[in-house]
Amino acid sequence: MSHQIGRLDYVLNNAGIAETMAPLVEQTSKVFNQIMNANVRGVWLCMKYEIPQMKRNGGGTIVNMSSALGVSGSPQLLIYSASKHAVLGLTKSAALEYAESGIRISAIAPGIVETDMSKRDVSNFLRFHQLD
């Protein structure tokens, strides 16, 4: 039996994990791969399967979640920052590639949002800089 769930007109691709704050030389390949797989590959895979659906519909809107750290960078969170820079690159390139198909692709790069991950990172940042 086949089920049809309807059109795909708009999506928000939101993925984000970050490393424990530490200098670049203390990070591992395993952590790098985990973050890139979730934050970059996750967004790429979403678009890979969303775009053909939207093309069949004649268009749609994709919004990818980046981060303010994807624009500015951050010591001690450099893998996360690099992954969010990559999301912006994917977004810009895909937007150019699929604009003529009626698919609008953009990204947002919010500042810190209160989540369990951000609470941990702010706490670690304060401890690292001895500000708490």
N, C-alpha and C positions, 0 to 999 in steps of 0.2 A: 504494500500500500504506500502511495506517495502522499506526502504532506506538503502543502504550500503555505508558507508563512507570510507571503506578501512582499512588497517592495522594500528595497533598502534605499532610503532617500538621504539619510544623514547619520553620521556616527561620530563618537568621541573616542579616540584611541588613547587610553590613559594607562601607562605602565611605569612603575618606578620602584626600584630598590637601590640602596646605596651601601657603600662599604662603611665599616667602622672607621672613624676618622684616624688617619695615620699618614705619615710621609709616603711619597711615591715609592721609595726604595723598600718600604716595609710591606707593600701590598703584594699579593700573590697572583699568579696567572689564573688560578681557580676563581678568585674573587672577580678579577677582570672579566673573565668569560661569563660568569653568572650575571653580572650587571649588564654587560653588553647584550647578552641573550635576552634578558627580560626587557630592558629599556629600548634597545635599538631593533633587535631581531623581532621582538614582539610587535612593535609598530609596523615594521616592514611586512611581516606576515599578515597583519590585519589588512593593510592596504592592498597587498597582493590578492586577497580574496574579495575585498570590498569593491575594488575598481571594476572588475568584469561585470559584477552585478549592477553597478551604477551605470556602466556603459550600456547595458541592455535596457535600462530604464530611461536612457536619454540624459542622464546627469545625476548629480547629487552633491553633497557636501561632506567633506572629511575634515575633522579638526583633530590635530595631534597635540598631545600635552608634552611640552618641553619644560623648561624651568628658567628662572632668572639666572641660575648658575650655568645654563646652556648658552647664555649671552655673555656673561662676565667671567666665569671661572671661579674656582675656590681652592685654596690650599687645603690639604688634608681630605678633600672630597673630590680629588681630581678625576677618578674613574667615572663617578656619577656625572660630574660636570662634562666630561668628554662625551659621555653617552647622550646627554641632552643637547650638546652641540650637534651630534650626529643626527638626532631627530630633526633638528632644524634643517640640516642639509638634505635629508630624505624628503622633508616636506617641500622645500623650495624646488627641488628637482622634479618631484612628482607633480607639483602644481604646474610647472612649465610643460611637462610631458602630456598632461591630461586636460589642460584648459580647453582645448578645442573639442573635447568630448563632452563638454558641459559639466565637468567635475571640478568643483572648487575645493582646493586643498589648502589649509592654513594651519598655523600652530599658535598656541598661546604659551606664554612663558611667565607664569605667576611667580611671585615671591614666595616666601615661606607660608605654608598652609599647615594649620595645626592637625597633625596626625601622630600616631605612635612613633613613626620613623623620624619625623621632624623634632618631636620632643626629645628623643634620644640624641639626635645630632646636635641640638642646641645645648643640651646638658653636657655632652662631650666637648663641644666647642668652648663652653664656659670653663670647664675643668682644665682643658688644654691651655687656655689663656689665663687661667687662675683669676677669673672674673666673678665667680659665684661666691 
